[in-house]
Amino acid sequence: MKLTRCLALALLLCSANIDALAQTTPSRNPKPVSSSTVTGRVFFADTRTPARKARVYLQPVAVLEADAPPNRTFAPDAAPVTASVEAQFDGSFSFSHVSPASYYVIAICPGYMSPLIQLLLAESRSRYQEWKPLGPEQKKNRDAVLRSIARVEVQNNLAASADVMLERGAAVSGTITYDDGSPAAGLKINLLSRMDQSGKQVWSTVELNSSFFGLTDQSITDDRGSYRICGIPPGNYAVEVQLEFSGVKEYDSPSGGSTFSSNERTALLNIYSGSTPHIKDVADFTLQHREERTGEDIMIPISKLHTVKGNIVSARDGHVINSGNVFLTNTLDHSLSANQTLTEEDASFTFSFILEGDYSLTAPMSFDVDFVPLPHIGSSPGPLQYDIHARHMYGSASMPLHVDGDIDGLTIAVPEPTPKEKQFYEDAVRQQQQRDTAPQ
């Protein structure tokens, strides 16, 4: 009797699910389910053994051949979707119910070259520039990569097959240390390649760790400060290590939820191959096919990094202003060295990891404000929330700053706002009020 009740309940649930699907699935022009299949095997070219647990993608040809802003994970609405599956321990894979179309069969495994990364390098487009169509040389390089990828033509209700051979990539490894000899553990490492940005060749990050590229995270130094990046196509590269600090506080509740405090300081410093903080002085290197390059070490000059502390003050009477943003920009390459938002906890700013040199310190539109604490909800610890009431607005200010050691007690004096700045602020407040009162 219990078994009968279970079967009846299961049938009832299945019936409910089918009814729900029928109600939510569009009935207009339903497409017949294809019985086409794509099968094959993946092998390592260097060992002639099965590529066990390689990730295999069935990628619509139209997606990779389109000269459009790069987005390899989503196909246009009119095109078939990208499917993926893990190769079995004999290297075999199988896709069923494949819609008729032309597909590239792409296999990815750590240590072996990803065709998607090869395409990224062939197209040589920096992710930091506005998208532009490929030039003749970029198209030529892209088409050469596409010709090397296995391709299948899937016809309705027919089987198709393709085998994939993976080529081992090059690798680069090294150790990141501080200049006091201690290992720099837990730091992010980026591989850089020269790419086109607004008509100029610039060093840009190679996205080796995208989950869609099927690669494991190679970007963090271990407890010894060591790193190793593999699966790299032949070419000219450099390594970047990011020294980053964030003062954001995290609060974890027993239920597993997390909240974060806002308005905290951050600091970021990049050091490049050759142990230089300046990208123009980078010591680049060339990787050959399957080369295992070692000794690409970087030393972080921690003893030459300084701290800059100070306050925003009123140019009128010199009192400390308790709300605003402060930016420190390197005058050599106009890169942002540090920024901070003043908080209710501390009206001063502190910049870390500041190298010796010349900078510009900027404070755009600051405010005297009252921070009114809001009632705390719940029993779990968490950041206090405040209602912020602006009492007075100030204009923008900028000043040169030379750093050759730690600086404490620095002040940047801000004037009364210009009519343009005041109007900008009033317009922003009005727009926010309209958004807050708009019907949802």
Secondary structure, DSSP 8 states (H G I E B T S, - for coil): -HHHHHHHHHHHHHHHHHHHHHHHS--SS-------EEEEEEEETTT--B-TT-EEEEEEHHHHHS-SS--TT---TTS---EEEE--TTSEEEE-S--SEEEEEEEE-TTB--HHHHHHHHHTB-TTS------HHHHHHHHHHHHTSEEEEE-TT-EEE--EEE-B-EEEEEEEEETTS-B-TT-EEEEEEEEEETTEEEEEE--TT-GGGT-----B--TTSEEEEEEE-SEEEEEEEEEEEE---EEE-TTS-EEE--S--EEEEEEETTTBS-GGG---EEE-TT-EE----EEE-GGGEEEEEEEEEETTT--B--B-EEEEEETTT--EEEEEE--SS-SEEEEEEEESEEEEEEE-S-EEEEEEE----SSS-----EEEEEEEE---EEEEEEESS-EEEEEEEE----HHHHHHHHHHHHHHHHHHHS--
